[in-house]
Amino acid sequence: MARSTSSNPRYTASQITTAVTTTVGMTLTLLMMGLLIVMAYLGSQWEKQLRQEARVQVFFQRELDATLLESARETLRTDPSVERVSYLDAATASRELELELGESFVDFLGYIPLADVMDIQMKGAWSTTEELTLAVERMEQIPGVEEVVWQKALLQQIESTLDRLFWPLLGLALVFLLAAIALINNTIRLTVYARRFIIKTMQLVGAHPQSIRNPFIRQGLLYGVLSASLAFASINGLLFAVQWHNTSLAAFFSPLTLLILWGILLVLGATLGGISTAVAVNRFLRKRLDSLH
């Protein structure tokens, strides 16, 4: 009986083994890419936290009129650069200092030498040296503000360290990305190679190149989607295990963040799987029959 030359890929035991091997190989590659994305995301979040450690302290003029003081505080609270504030009045600060010193310096001096102070945590977008300088200059112009103190040296040190690390880490990420693309491309190519004679047979009986490619491309897309989902499940399991021992990481990974990660992996897997399959099939379509052996 003549063998069918349908354009749909046929499956044998060896091809099923190849399919499983391909899925595992793509899953491991996408897992590596996913972990790289997670590390890049964590790095950006830790950078944001480090920048926000450079806080701003605003000292108000002593014996300031209550109305003017409240106006200055409200102006600071509503400033677009401010994330959150904490306020400490001079009387409370004096009592806390007296408890630490064990004696009353207010009775000795006859007045409270401290000023009301507001501790400000800046928003991430304003936590650069340039933006923070502008924000501080604006705060210094507020009526009732005596002085604005901020950790410029700390912020400059953080920025200098990040600048030194940026290019080496970017280069490493590109190397990993190129390696991942090469691995997926090679894995798909080997899968298509196992059915090169089917491709050539379909071509010889007059099948249109597009009708030959489409089933293989759909299969490549399926490999990509399945592998991306397996890689995401593995990453999610790893994150759950890590968060079990370090609960602070849970704040970084909301359901939306994980959904975005899954979407990125799906796009990467499907795109690389589909393109690699199309390239591999085209390669065998161009080959002569006697060169397939």
Buried (B, 14 or more C-beta within 10 A) or exposed (E): EEEEBEBEBEEEEEBEEBBEBBBEBBBBBBBBBBBBBBEEBEBEBEBEEBBBEBBBBBBBBEEBEEEBBEBBBEBBEEBEBBEEBEBBBBEEBBEEBBEEEEEEEBEEEEEBEBBBBBEBBBBBEBBBBEBBEEBBEBBEEBEBBBEBEBBEEBBEEBBEEBEEEEEEBEEEBEEBBEEBBEBBBBBBBBBBBBBBEBBBBBBEEEBEBEEBBBBBBBBBBBBBBBBBBBBBEBBBEBBEEBBEEEEEBEEBBEEEEBEEBBEBBBEBBBBBBBBBBBBBBBBBBEBEEEEEE
